[in-house]
Amino acid sequence: MLNSAFFNEFTLILDGKPAREIVRDLADRGVLAGVSLGRLYPGVAALEHALLVAVTETTTQDDIERLACELEASIKETV
């Protein structure tokens, strides 16, 4: 995680393929993973693997677990 303290948004730095590809992959699986910061800041190579994730009071434990499992699966597909 990029930031250690957060309110309802946090940034993950992902291994493997760029966050933009992972967002598309998870969307194909029916999961809204977050926002690729590399898409918002295309000239900043350090953000290519950064994923901005938001959680609110409507996010359930099942939502979090599914996101984690799908992220892990998508990242492992690149290894």
mmCIF file of the N, C-alpha and C atoms, coordinates in Angstrom:
data_MODEL
# 
_entry.id   MODEL 
# 
loop_
_atom_site.group_PDB 
_atom_site.id 
_atom_site.type_symbol 
_atom_site.label_atom_id 
_atom_site.label_alt_id 
_atom_site.label_comp_id 
_atom_site.label_asym_id 
_atom_site.label_entity_id 
_atom_site.label_seq_id 
_atom_site.pdbx_PDB_ins_code 
_atom_site.Cartn_x 
_atom_site.Cartn_y 
_atom_site.Cartn_z 
_atom_site.occupancy 
_atom_site.B_iso_or_equiv 
_atom_site.pdbx_formal_charge 
_atom_site.auth_seq_id 
_atom_site.auth_comp_id 
_atom_site.auth_asym_id 
_atom_site.auth_atom_id 
_atom_site.pdbx_PDB_model_num 
ATOM 1   N N  . MET A 1 1  ? 0.850   -1.166  0.000   1.00 0.00 ? 1  MET A N  1 
ATOM 2   C CA . MET A 1 1  ? 0.000   0.000   0.000   1.00 0.00 ? 1  MET A CA 1 
ATOM 3   C C  . MET A 1 1  ? 0.898   1.231   0.000   1.00 0.00 ? 1  MET A C  1 
ATOM 4   N N  . LEU A 1 2  ? 0.541   2.205   -0.807  1.00 0.00 ? 2  LEU A N  1 
ATOM 5   C CA . LEU A 1 2  ? 1.327   3.422   -0.939  1.00 0.00 ? 2  LEU A CA 1 
ATOM 6   C C  . LEU A 1 2  ? 1.190   4.325   0.278   1.00 0.00 ? 2  LEU A C  1 
ATOM 7   N N  . ASN A 1 3  ? -0.022  4.477   0.786   1.00 0.00 ? 3  ASN A N  1 
ATOM 8   C CA . ASN A 1 3  ? -0.251  5.352   1.933   1.00 0.00 ? 3  ASN A CA 1 
ATOM 9   C C  . ASN A 1 3  ? -0.654  4.514   3.145   1.00 0.00 ? 3  ASN A C  1 
ATOM 10  N N  . SER A 1 4  ? -0.093  4.830   4.313   1.00 0.00 ? 4  SER A N  1 
ATOM 11  C CA . SER A 1 4  ? -0.361  4.013   5.500   1.00 0.00 ? 4  SER A CA 1 
ATOM 12  C C  . SER A 1 4  ? -1.631  4.429   6.229   1.00 0.00 ? 4  SER A C  1 
ATOM 13  N N  . ALA A 1 5  ? -2.077  5.657   6.083   1.00 0.00 ? 5  ALA A N  1 
ATOM 14  C CA . ALA A 1 5  ? -3.304  6.120   6.722   1.00 0.00 ? 5  ALA A CA 1 
ATOM 15  C C  . ALA A 1 5  ? -4.269  6.575   5.631   1.00 0.00 ? 5  ALA A C  1 
ATOM 16  N N  . PHE A 1 6  ? -5.551  6.222   5.794   1.00 0.00 ? 6  PHE A N  1 
ATOM 17  C CA . PHE A 1 6  ? -6.528  6.624   4.791   1.00 0.00 ? 6  PHE A CA 1 
ATOM 18  C C  . PHE A 1 6  ? -7.910  6.701   5.417   1.00 0.00 ? 6  PHE A C  1 
ATOM 19  N N  . PHE A 1 7  ? -8.800  7.406   4.736   1.00 0.00 ? 7  PHE A N  1 
ATOM 20  C CA . PHE A 1 7  ? -10.185 7.490   5.192   1.00 0.00 ? 7  PHE A CA 1 
ATOM 21  C C  . PHE A 1 7  ? -11.025 6.455   4.452   1.00 0.00 ? 7  PHE A C  1 
ATOM 22  N N  . ASN A 1 8  ? -11.259 6.638   3.175   1.00 0.00 ? 8  ASN A N  1 
ATOM 23  C CA . ASN A 1 8  ? -12.009 5.635   2.423   1.00 0.00 ? 8  ASN A CA 1 
ATOM 24  C C  . ASN A 1 8  ? -11.392 5.328   1.060   1.00 0.00 ? 8  ASN A C  1 
ATOM 25  N N  . GLU A 1 9  ? -10.234 5.896   0.777   1.00 0.00 ? 9  GLU A N  1 
ATOM 26  C CA . GLU A 1 9  ? -9.504  5.592   -0.446  1.00 0.00 ? 9  GLU A CA 1 
ATOM 27  C C  . GLU A 1 9  ? -8.065  5.265   -0.096  1.00 0.00 ? 9  GLU A C  1 
ATOM 28  N N  . PHE A 1 10 ? -7.499  4.319   -0.819  1.00 0.00 ? 10 PHE A N  1 
ATOM 29  C CA . PHE A 1 10 ? -6.088  3.996   -0.613  1.00 0.00 ? 10 PHE A CA 1 
ATOM 30  C C  . PHE A 1 10 ? -5.507  3.527   -1.930  1.00 0.00 ? 10 PHE A C  1 
ATOM 31  N N  . THR A 1 11 ? -4.199  3.584   -2.025  1.00 0.00 ? 11 THR A N  1 
ATOM 32  C CA . THR A 1 11 ? -3.509  3.209   -3.253  1.00 0.00 ? 11 THR A CA 1 
ATOM 33  C C  . THR A 1 11 ? -2.704  1.943   -3.034  1.00 0.00 ? 11 THR A C  1 
ATOM 34  N N  . LEU A 1 12 ? -2.888  0.986   -3.930  1.00 0.00 ? 12 LEU A N  1 
ATOM 35  C CA . LEU A 1 12 ? -2.105  -0.243  -3.926  1.00 0.00 ? 12 LEU A CA 1 
ATOM 36  C C  . LEU A 1 12 ? -1.084  -0.175  -5.049  1.00 0.00 ? 12 LEU A C  1 
ATOM 37  N N  . ILE A 1 13 ? 0.125   -0.621  -4.789  1.00 0.00 ? 13 ILE A N  1 
ATOM 38  C CA . ILE A 1 13 ? 1.137   -0.776  -5.820  1.00 0.00 ? 13 ILE A CA 1 
ATOM 39  C C  . ILE A 1 13 ? 1.176   -2.264  -6.159  1.00 0.00 ? 13 ILE A C  1 
ATOM 40  N N  . LEU A 1 14 ? 0.835   -2.590  -7.403  1.00 0.00 ? 14 LEU A N  1 
ATOM 41  C CA . LEU A 1 14 ? 0.679   -3.976  -7.817  1.00 0.00 ? 14 LEU A CA 1 
ATOM 42  C C  . LEU A 1 14 ? 1.924   -4.496  -8.522  1.00 0.00 ? 14 LEU A C  1 
ATOM 43  N N  . ASP A 1 15 ? 2.208   -5.769  -8.334  1.00 0.00 ? 15 ASP A N  1 
ATOM 44  C CA . ASP A 1 15 ? 3.274   -6.448  -9.066  1.00 0.00 ? 15 ASP A CA 1 
ATOM 45  C C  . ASP A 1 15 ? 2.699   -6.953  -10.388 1.00 0.00 ? 15 ASP A C  1 
ATOM 46  N N  . GLY A 1 16 ? 3.561   -7.239  -11.314 1.00 0.00 ? 16 GLY A N  1 
ATOM 47  C CA . GLY A 1 16 ? 3.112   -7.833  -12.570 1.00 0.00 ? 16 GLY A CA 1 
ATOM 48  C C  . GLY A 1 16 ? 2.710   -6.793  -13.589 1.00 0.00 ? 16 GLY A C  1 
ATOM 49  N N  . LYS A 1 17 ? 1.594   -7.058  -14.255 1.00 0.00 ? 17 LYS A N  1 
ATOM 50  C CA . LYS A 1 17 ? 1.157   -6.173  -15.326 1.00 0.00 ? 17 LYS A CA 1 
ATOM 51  C C  . LYS A 1 17 ? 0.666   -4.832  -14.780 1.00 0.00 ? 17 LYS A C  1 
ATOM 52  N N  . PRO A 1 18 ? 0.618   -3.813  -15.612 1.00 0.00 ? 18 PRO A N  1 
ATOM 53  C CA . PRO A 1 18 ? 0.172   -2.492  -15.169 1.00 0.00 ? 18 PRO A CA 1 
ATOM 54  C C  . PRO A 1 18 ? -1.254  -2.514  -14.621 1.00 0.00 ? 18 PRO A C  1 
ATOM 55  N N  . ALA A 1 19 ? -1.532  -1.600  -13.707 1.00 0.00 ? 19 ALA A N  1 
ATOM 56  C CA . ALA A 1 19 ? -2.846  -1.517  -13.065 1.00 0.00 ? 19 ALA A CA 1 
ATOM 57  C C  . ALA A 1 19 ? -3.956  -1.347  -14.093 1.00 0.00 ? 19 ALA A C  1 
ATOM 58  N N  . ARG A 1 20 ? -3.681  -0.634  -15.147 1.00 0.00 ? 20 ARG A N  1 
ATOM 59  C CA . ARG A 1 20 ? -4.700  -0.408  -16.183 1.00 0.00 ? 20 ARG A CA 1 
ATOM 60  C C  . ARG A 1 20 ? -5.184  -1.731  -16.771 1.00 0.00 ? 20 ARG A C  1 
ATOM 61  N N  . GLU A 1 21 ? -4.271  -2.658  -17.016 1.00 0.00 ? 21 GLU A N  1 
ATOM 62  C CA . GLU A 1 21 ? -4.634  -3.973  -17.548 1.00 0.00 ? 21 GLU A CA 1 
ATOM 63  C C  . GLU A 1 21 ? -5.405  -4.793  -16.516 1.00 0.00 ? 21 GLU A C  1 
ATOM 64  N N  . ILE A 1 22 ? -5.012  -4.674  -15.260 1.00 0.00 ? 22 ILE A N  1 
ATOM 65  C CA . ILE A 1 22 ? -5.700  -5.411  -14.200 1.00 0.00 ? 22 ILE A CA 1 
ATOM 66  C C  . ILE A 1 22 ? -7.122  -4.894  -14.034 1.00 0.00 ? 22 ILE A C  1 
ATOM 67  N N  . VAL A 1 23 ? -7.317  -3.580  -14.121 1.00 0.00 ? 23 VAL A N  1 
ATOM 68  C CA . VAL A 1 23 ? -8.663  -3.007  -14.025 1.00 0.00 ? 23 VAL A CA 1 
ATOM 69  C C  . VAL A 1 23 ? -9.543  -3.573  -15.142 1.00 0.00 ? 23 VAL A C  1 
ATOM 70  N N  . ARG A 1 24 ? -9.008  -3.635  -16.363 1.00 0.00 ? 24 ARG A N  1 
ATOM 71  C CA . ARG A 1 24 ? -9.776  -4.187  -17.486 1.00 0.00 ? 24 ARG A CA 1 
ATOM 72  C C  . ARG A 1 24 ? -10.068 -5.670  -17.284 1.00 0.00 ? 24 ARG A C  1 
ATOM 73  N N  . ASP A 1 25 ? -9.072  -6.417  -16.823 1.00 0.00 ? 25 ASP A N  1 
ATOM 74  C CA . ASP A 1 25 ? -9.235  -7.846  -16.580 1.00 0.00 ? 25 ASP A CA 1 
ATOM 75  C C  . ASP A 1 25 ? -10.329 -8.091  -15.544 1.00 0.00 ? 25 ASP A C  1 
ATOM 76  N N  . LEU A 1 26 ? -10.289 -7.352  -14.441 1.00 0.00 ? 26 LEU A N  1 
ATOM 77  C CA . LEU A 1 26 ? -11.289 -7.545  -13.407 1.00 0.00 ? 26 LEU A CA 1 
ATOM 78  C C  . LEU A 1 26 ? -12.671 -7.083  -13.855 1.00 0.00 ? 26 LEU A C  1 
ATOM 79  N N  . ALA A 1 27 ? -12.743 -6.040  -14.670 1.00 0.00 ? 27 ALA A N  1 
ATOM 80  C CA . ALA A 1 27 ? -14.040 -5.604  -15.210 1.00 0.00 ? 27 ALA A CA 1 
ATOM 81  C C  . ALA A 1 27 ? -14.662 -6.723  -16.044 1.00 0.00 ? 27 ALA A C  1 
ATOM 82  N N  . ASP A 1 28 ? -13.826 -7.443  -16.796 1.00 0.00 ? 28 ASP A N  1 
ATOM 83  C CA . ASP A 1 28 ? -14.315 -8.581  -17.580 1.00 0.00 ? 28 ASP A CA 1 
ATOM 84  C C  . ASP A 1 28 ? -14.856 -9.683  -16.680 1.00 0.00 ? 28 ASP A C  1 
ATOM 85  N N  . ARG A 1 29 ? -14.380 -9.727  -15.435 1.00 0.00 ? 29 ARG A N  1 
ATOM 86  C CA . ARG A 1 29 ? -14.834 -10.731 -14.460 1.00 0.00 ? 29 ARG A CA 1 
ATOM 87  C C  . ARG A 1 29 ? -15.987 -10.199 -13.607 1.00 0.00 ? 29 ARG A C  1 
ATOM 88  N N  . GLY A 1 30 ? -16.440 -8.975  -13.903 1.00 0.00 ? 30 GLY A N  1 
ATOM 89  C CA . GLY A 1 30 ? -17.566 -8.400  -13.170 1.00 0.00 ? 30 GLY A CA 1 
ATOM 90  C C  . GLY A 1 30 ? -17.187 -7.693  -11.887 1.00 0.00 ? 30 GLY A C  1 
ATOM 91  N N  . VAL A 1 31 ? -15.901 -7.314  -11.752 1.00 0.00 ? 31 VAL A N  1 
ATOM 92  C CA . VAL A 1 31 ? -15.420 -6.651  -10.536 1.00 0.00 ? 31 VAL A CA 1 
ATOM 93  C C  . VAL A 1 31 ? -14.902 -5.266  -10.895 1.00 0.00 ? 31 VAL A C  1 
ATOM 94  N N  . LEU A 1 32 ? -15.410 -4.233  -10.212 1.00 0.00 ? 32 LEU A N  1 
ATOM 95  C CA . LEU A 1 32 ? -14.882 -2.882  -10.383 1.00 0.00 ? 32 LEU A CA 1 
ATOM 96  C C  . LEU A 1 32 ? -13.734 -2.726  -9.398  1.00 0.00 ? 32 LEU A C  1 
ATOM 97  N N  . ALA A 1 33 ? -12.512 -2.783  -9.923  1.00 0.00 ? 33 ALA A N  1 
ATOM 98  C CA . ALA A 1 33 ? -11.327 -2.853  -9.075  1.00 0.00 ? 33 ALA A CA 1 
ATOM 99  C C  . ALA A 1 33 ? -10.866 -1.511  -8.534  1.00 0.00 ? 33 ALA A C  1 
ATOM 100 N N  . GLY A 1 34 ? -11.134 -0.437  -9.244  1.00 0.00 ? 34 GLY A N  1 
ATOM 101 C CA . GLY A 1 34 ? -10.633 0.870   -8.838  1.00 0.00 ? 34 GLY A CA 1 
ATOM 102 C C  . GLY A 1 34 ? -10.179 1.655   -10.045 1.00 0.00 ? 34 GLY A C  1 
ATOM 103 N N  . VAL A 1 35 ? -9.333  2.621   -9.817  1.00 0.00 ? 35 VAL A N  1 
ATOM 104 C CA . VAL A 1 35 ? -8.860  3.507   -10.879 1.00 0.00 ? 35 VAL A CA 1 
ATOM 105 C C  . VAL A 1 35 ? -7.352  3.349   -11.031 1.00 0.00 ? 35 VAL A C  1 
ATOM 106 N N  . SER A 1 36 ? -6.941  3.117   -12.257 1.00 0.00 ? 36 SER A N  1 
ATOM 107 C CA . SER A 1 36 ? -5.507  3.046   -12.551 1.00 0.00 ? 36 SER A CA 1 
ATOM 108 C C  . SER A 1 36 ? -4.934  4.455   -12.536 1.00 0.00 ? 36 SER A C  1 
ATOM 109 N N  . LEU A 1 37 ? -3.999  4.706   -11.646 1.00 0.00 ? 37 LEU A N  1 
ATOM 110 C CA . LEU A 1 37 ? -3.396  6.038   -11.601 1.00 0.00 ? 37 LEU A CA 1 
ATOM 111 C C  . LEU A 1 37 ? -2.503  6.287   -12.809 1.00 0.00 ? 37 LEU A C  1 
ATOM 112 N N  . GLY A 1 38 ? -2.011  5.238   -13.422 1.00 0.00 ? 38 GLY A N  1 
ATOM 113 C CA . GLY A 1 38 ? -1.240  5.387   -14.645 1.00 0.00 ? 38 GLY A CA 1 
ATOM 114 C C  . GLY A 1 38 ? -2.076  5.942   -15.780 1.00 0.00 ? 38 GLY A C  1 
ATOM 115 N N  . ARG A 1 39 ? -3.367  5.647   -15.771 1.00 0.00 ? 39 ARG A N  1 
ATOM 116 C CA . ARG A 1 39 ? -4.280  6.195   -16.784 1.00 0.00 ? 39 ARG A CA 1 
ATOM 117 C C  . ARG A 1 39 ? -4.491  7.681   -16.558 1.00 0.00 ? 39 ARG A C  1 
ATOM 118 N N  . LEU A 1 40 ? -4.559  8.087   -15.295 1.00 0.00 ? 40 LEU A N  1 
ATOM 119 C CA . LEU A 1 40 ? -4.767  9.496   -14.971 1.00 0.00 ? 40 LEU A CA 1 
ATOM 120 C C  . LEU A 1 40 ? -3.497  10.321  -15.126 1.00 0.00 ? 40 LEU A C  1 
ATOM 121 N N  . TYR A 1 41 ? -2.344  9.678   -14.916 1.00 0.00 ? 41 TYR A N  1 
ATOM 122 C CA . TYR A 1 41 ? -1.041  10.352  -15.012 1.00 0.00 ? 41 TYR A CA 1 
ATOM 123 C C  . TYR A 1 41 ? -0.149  9.565   -15.963 1.00 0.00 ? 41 TYR A C  1 
ATOM 124 N N  . PRO A 1 42 ? -0.442  9.591   -17.276 1.00 0.00 ? 42 PRO A N  1 
ATOM 125 C CA . PRO A 1 42 ? 0.278   8.740   -18.229 1.00 0.00 ? 42 PRO A CA 1 
ATOM 126 C C  . PRO A 1 42 ? 1.772   9.019   -18.341 1.00 0.00 ? 42 PRO A C  1 
ATOM 127 N N  . GLY A 1 43 ? 2.227   10.176  -17.953 1.00 0.00 ? 43 GLY A N  1 
ATOM 128 C CA . GLY A 1 43 ? 3.653   10.484  -18.057 1.00 0.00 ? 43 GLY A CA 1 
ATOM 129 C C  . GLY A 1 43 ? 4.465   10.109  -16.835 1.00 0.00 ? 43 GLY A C  1 
ATOM 130 N N  . VAL A 1 44 ? 3.819   9.540   -15.816 1.00 0.00 ? 44 VAL A N  1 
ATOM 131 C CA . VAL A 1 44 ? 4.499   9.222   -14.560 1.00 0.00 ? 44 VAL A CA 1 
ATOM 132 C C  . VAL A 1 44 ? 4.649   7.699   -14.452 1.00 0.00 ? 44 VAL A C  1 
ATOM 133 N N  . ALA A 1 45 ? 5.827   7.211   -14.817 1.00 0.00 ? 45 ALA A N  1 
ATOM 134 C CA . ALA A 1 45 ? 6.071   5.762   -14.842 1.00 0.00 ? 45 ALA A CA 1 
ATOM 135 C C  . ALA A 1 45 ? 5.872   5.117   -13.469 1.00 0.00 ? 45 ALA A C  1 
ATOM 136 N N  . ALA A 1 46 ? 6.149   5.844   -12.406 1.00 0.00 ? 46 ALA A N  1 
ATOM 137 C CA . ALA A 1 46 ? 6.019   5.291   -11.052 1.00 0.00 ? 46 ALA A CA 1 
ATOM 138 C C  . ALA A 1 46 ? 4.575   4.923   -10.714 1.00 0.00 ? 46 ALA A C  1 
ATOM 139 N N  . LEU A 1 47 ? 3.611   5.494   -11.441 1.00 0.00 ? 47 LEU A N  1 
ATOM 140 C CA . LEU A 1 47 ? 2.196   5.222   -11.142 1.00 0.00 ? 47 LEU A CA 1 
ATOM 141 C C  . LEU A 1 47 ? 1.580   4.182   -12.073 1.00 0.00 ? 47 LEU A C  1 
ATOM 142 N N  . GLU A 1 48 ? 2.373   3.608   -12.949 1.00 0.00 ? 48 GLU A N  1 
ATOM 143 C CA . GLU A 1 48 ? 1.868   2.609   -13.893 1.00 0.00 ? 48 GLU A CA 1 
ATOM 144 C C  . GLU A 1 48 ? 1.245   1.403   -13.188 1.00 0.00 ? 48 GLU A C  1 
ATOM 145 N N  . HIS A 1 49 ? 1.773   1.049   -12.032 1.00 0.00 ? 49 HIS A N  1 
ATOM 146 C CA . HIS A 1 49 ? 1.283   -0.109  -11.279 1.00 0.00 ? 49 HIS A CA 1 
ATOM 147 C C  . HIS A 1 49 ? 0.461   0.297   -10.058 1.00 0.00 ? 49 HIS A C  1 
ATOM 148 N N  . ALA A 1 50 ? 0.019   1.559   -10.011 1.00 0.00 ? 50 ALA A N  1 
ATOM 149 C CA . ALA A 1 50 ? -0.734  2.061   -8.859  1.00 0.00 ? 50 ALA A CA 1 
ATOM 150 C C  . ALA A 1 50 ? -2.231  1.971   -9.124  1.00 0.00 ? 50 ALA A C  1 
ATOM 151 N N  . LEU A 1 51 ? -2.945  1.429   -8.155  1.00 0.00 ? 51 LEU A N  1 
ATOM 152 C CA . LEU A 1 51 ? -4.393  1.257   -8.247  1.00 0.00 ? 51 LEU A CA 1 
ATOM 153 C C  . LEU A 1 51 ? -5.044  1.971   -7.076  1.00 0.00 ? 51 LEU A C  1 
ATOM 154 N N  . LEU A 1 52 ? -5.898  2.948   -7.374  1.00 0.00 ? 52 LEU A N  1 
ATOM 155 C CA . LEU A 1 52 ? -6.631  3.674   -6.343  1.00 0.00 ? 52 LEU A CA 1 
ATOM 156 C C  . LEU A 1 52 ? -7.925  2.924   -6.064  1.00 0.00 ? 52 LEU A C  1 
ATOM 157 N N  . VAL A 1 53 ? -8.120  2.507   -4.811  1.00 0.00 ? 53 VAL A N  1 
ATOM 158 C CA . VAL A 1 53 ? -9.275  1.722   -4.397  1.00 0.00 ? 53 VAL A CA 1 
ATOM 159 C C  . VAL A 1 53 ? -10.075 2.531   -3.379  1.00 0.00 ? 53 VAL A C  1 
ATOM 160 N N  . ALA A 1 54 ? -11.388 2.496   -3.503  1.00 0.00 ? 54 ALA A N  1 
ATOM 161 C CA . ALA A 1 54 ? -12.259 3.191   -2.552  1.00 0.00 ? 54 ALA A CA 1 
ATOM 162 C C  . ALA A 1 54 ? -13.171 2.184   -1.862  1.00 0.00 ? 54 ALA A C  1 
ATOM 163 N N  . VAL A 1 55 ? -13.382 2.382   -0.593  1.00 0.00 ? 55 VAL A N  1 
ATOM 164 C CA . VAL A 1 55 ? -14.336 1.580   0.173   1.00 0.00 ? 55 VAL A CA 1 
ATOM 165 C C  . VAL A 1 55 ? -15.235 2.530   0.956   1.00 0.00 ? 55 VAL A C  1 
ATOM 166 N N  . THR A 1 56 ? -16.494 2.156   1.088   1.00 0.00 ? 56 THR A N  1 
ATOM 167 C CA . THR A 1 56 ? -17.450 2.969   1.847   1.00 0.00 ? 56 THR A CA 1 
ATOM 168 C C  . THR A 1 56 ? -18.228 2.065   2.785   1.00 0.00 ? 56 THR A C  1 
ATOM 169 N N  . GLU A 1 57 ? -19.203 2.654   3.434   1.00 0.00 ? 57 GLU A N  1 
ATOM 170 C CA . GLU A 1 57 ? -20.031 1.875   4.356   1.00 0.00 ? 57 GLU A CA 1 
ATOM 171 C C  . GLU A 1 57 ? -20.866 0.832   3.616   1.00 0.00 ? 57 GLU A C  1 
ATOM 172 N N  . THR A 1 58 ? -21.008 0.955   2.299   1.00 0.00 ? 58 THR A N  1 
ATOM 173 C CA . THR A 1 58 ? -21.774 -0.035  1.544   1.00 0.00 ? 58 THR A CA 1 
ATOM 174 C C  . THR A 1 58 ? -20.914 -1.209  1.074   1.00 0.00 ? 58 THR A C  1 
ATOM 175 N N  . THR A 1 59 ? -19.606 -1.119  1.247   1.00 0.00 ? 59 THR A N  1 
ATOM 176 C CA . THR A 1 59 ? -18.700 -2.204  0.864   1.00 0.00 ? 59 THR A CA 1 
ATOM 177 C C  . THR A 1 59 ? -18.777 -3.303  1.919   1.00 0.00 ? 59 THR A C  1 
ATOM 178 N N  . THR A 1 60 ? -19.064 -4.502  1.476   1.00 0.00 ? 60 THR A N  1 
ATOM 179 C CA . THR A 1 60 ? -19.193 -5.624  2.411   1.00 0.00 ? 60 THR A CA 1 
ATOM 180 C C  . THR A 1 60 ? -17.879 -6.391  2.516   1.00 0.00 ? 60 THR A C  1 
ATOM 181 N N  . GLN A 1 61 ? -17.790 -7.224  3.519   1.00 0.00 ? 61 GLN A N  1 
ATOM 182 C CA . GLN A 1 61 ? -16.621 -8.087  3.668   1.00 0.00 ? 61 GLN A CA 1 
ATOM 183 C C  . GLN A 1 61 ? -16.491 -9.014  2.461   1.00 0.00 ? 61 GLN A C  1 
ATOM 184 N N  . ASP A 1 62 ? -17.622 -9.489  1.943   1.00 0.00 ? 62 ASP A N  1 
ATOM 185 C CA . ASP A 1 62 ? -17.593 -10.338 0.738   1.00 0.00 ? 62 ASP A CA 1 
ATOM 186 C C  . ASP A 1 62 ? -17.042 -9.571  -0.460  1.00 0.00 ? 62 ASP A C  1 
ATOM 187 N N  . ASP A 1 63 ? -17.397 -8.284  -0.592  1.00 0.00 ? 63 ASP A N  1 
ATOM 188 C CA . ASP A 1 63 ? -16.857 -7.451  -1.676  1.00 0.00 ? 63 ASP A CA 1 
ATOM 189 C C  . ASP A 1 63 ? -15.335 -7.367  -1.578  1.00 0.00 ? 63 ASP A C  1 
ATOM 190 N N  . ILE A 1 64 ? -14.843 -7.142  -0.383  1.00 0.00 ? 64 ILE A N  1 
ATOM 191 C CA . ILE A 1 64 ? -13.399 -7.003  -0.155  1.00 0.00 ? 64 ILE A CA 1 
ATOM 192 C C  . ILE A 1 64 ? -12.688 -8.311  -0.462  1.00 0.00 ? 64 ILE A C  1 
ATOM 193 N N  . GLU A 1 65 ? -13.252 -9.413  -0.003  1.00 0.00 ? 65 GLU A N  1 
ATOM 194 C CA . GLU A 1 65 ? -12.636 -10.723 -0.238  1.00 0.00 ? 65 GLU A CA 1 
ATOM 195 C C  . GLU A 1 65 ? -12.639 -11.076 -1.721  1.00 0.00 ? 65 GLU A C  1 
ATOM 196 N N  . ARG A 1 66 ? -13.719 -10.742 -2.425  1.00 0.00 ? 66 ARG A N  1 
ATOM 197 C CA . ARG A 1 66 ? -13.757 -11.031 -3.865  1.00 0.00 ? 66 ARG A CA 1 
ATOM 198 C C  . ARG A 1 66 ? -12.722 -10.189 -4.604  1.00 0.00 ? 66 ARG A C  1 
ATOM 199 N N  . LEU A 1 67 ? -12.627 -8.911  -4.249  1.00 0.00 ? 67 LEU A N  1 
ATOM 200 C CA . LEU A 1 67 ? -11.618 -8.055  -4.886  1.00 0.00 ? 67 LEU A CA 1 
ATOM 201 C C  . LEU A 1 67 ? -10.222 -8.616  -4.650  1.00 0.00 ? 67 LEU A C  1 
ATOM 202 N N  . ALA A 1 68 ? -9.933  -9.002  -3.416  1.00 0.00 ? 68 ALA A N  1 
ATOM 203 C CA . ALA A 1 68 ? -8.611  -9.541  -3.091  1.00 0.00 ? 68 ALA A CA 1 
ATOM 204 C C  . ALA A 1 68 ? -8.319  -10.807 -3.890  1.00 0.00 ? 68 ALA A C  1 
ATOM 205 N N  . CYS A 1 69 ? -9.279  -11.713 -3.970  1.00 0.00 ? 69 CYS A N  1 
ATOM 206 C CA . CYS A 1 69 ? -9.087  -12.968 -4.716  1.00 0.00 ? 69 CYS A CA 1 
ATOM 207 C C  . CYS A 1 69 ? -8.898  -12.708 -6.203  1.00 0.00 ? 69 CYS A C  1 
ATOM 208 N N  . GLU A 1 70 ? -9.716  -11.818 -6.760  1.00 0.00 ? 70 GLU A N  1 
ATOM 209 C CA . GLU A 1 70 ? -9.614  -11.526 -8.188  1.00 0.00 ? 70 GLU A CA 1 
ATOM 210 C C  . GLU A 1 70 ? -8.314  -10.790 -8.514  1.00 0.00 ? 70 GLU A C  1 
ATOM 211 N N  . LEU A 1 71 ? -7.889  -9.875  -7.635  1.00 0.00 ? 71 LEU A N  1 
ATOM 212 C CA . LEU A 1 71 ? -6.600  -9.205  -7.833  1.00 0.00 ? 71 LEU A CA 1 
ATOM 213 C C  . LEU A 1 71 ? -5.465  -10.214 -7.834  1.00 0.00 ? 71 LEU A C  1 
ATOM 214 N N  . GLU A 1 72 ? -5.496  -11.101 -6.856  1.00 0.00 ? 72 GLU A N  1 
ATOM 215 C CA . GLU A 1 72 ? -4.443  -12.123 -6.758  1.00 0.00 ? 72 GLU A CA 1 
ATOM 216 C C  . GLU A 1 72 ? -4.414  -13.001 -8.006  1.00 0.00 ? 72 GLU A C  1 
ATOM 217 N N  . ALA A 1 73 ? -5.579  -13.411 -8.470  1.00 0.00 ? 73 ALA A N  1 
ATOM 218 C CA . ALA A 1 73 ? -5.654  -14.257 -9.653  1.00 0.00 ? 73 ALA A CA 1 
ATOM 219 C C  . ALA A 1 73 ? -5.132  -13.515 -10.886 1.00 0.00 ? 73 ALA A C  1 
ATOM 220 N N  . SER A 1 74 ? -5.513  -12.270 -11.033 1.00 0.00 ? 74 SER A N  1 
ATOM 221 C CA . SER A 1 74 ? -5.078  -11.490 -12.190 1.00 0.00 ? 74 SER A CA 1 
ATOM 222 C C  . SER A 1 74 ? -3.574  -11.259 -12.167 1.00 0.00 ? 74 SER A C  1 
ATOM 223 N N  . ILE A 1 75 ? -3.027  -10.986 -11.006 1.00 0.00 ? 75 ILE A N  1 
ATOM 224 C CA . ILE A 1 75 ? -1.576  -10.772 -10.887 1.00 0.00 ? 75 ILE A CA 1 
ATOM 225 C C  . ILE A 1 75 ? -0.827  -12.070 -11.180 1.00 0.00 ? 75 ILE A C  1 
ATOM 226 N N  . LYS A 1 76 ? -1.320  -13.190 -10.674 1.00 0.00 ? 76 LYS A N  1 
ATOM 227 C CA . LYS A 1 76 ? -0.637  -14.482 -10.885 1.00 0.00 ? 76 LYS A CA 1 
ATOM 228 C C  . LYS A 1 76 ? -0.648  -14.900 -12.348 1.00 0.00 ? 76 LYS A C  1 
ATOM 229 N N  . GLU A 1 77 ? -1.639  -14.452 -13.107 1.00 0.00 ? 77 GLU A N  1 
ATOM 230 C CA . GLU A 1 77 ? -1.704  -14.794 -14.527 1.00 0.00 ? 77 GLU A CA 1 
ATOM 231 C C  . GLU A 1 77 ? -0.520  -14.244 -15.303 1.00 0.00 ? 77 GLU A C  1 
ATOM 232 N N  . THR A 1 78 ? 0.154   -13.229 -14.754 1.00 0.00 ? 78 THR A N  1 
ATOM 233 C CA . THR A 1 78 ? 1.280   -12.628 -15.458 1.00 0.00 ? 78 THR A CA 1 
ATOM 234 C C  . THR A 1 78 ? 2.599   -13.298 -15.130 1.00 0.00 ? 78 THR A C  1 
ATOM 235 N N  . VAL A 1 79 ? 2.626   -14.088 -14.065 1.00 0.00 ? 79 VAL A N  1 
ATOM 236 C CA . VAL A 1 79 ? 3.881   -14.695 -13.614 1.00 0.00 ? 79 VAL A CA 1 
ATOM 237 C C  . VAL A 1 79 ? 4.162   -15.972 -14.356 1.00 0.00 ? 79 VAL A C  1 
# 
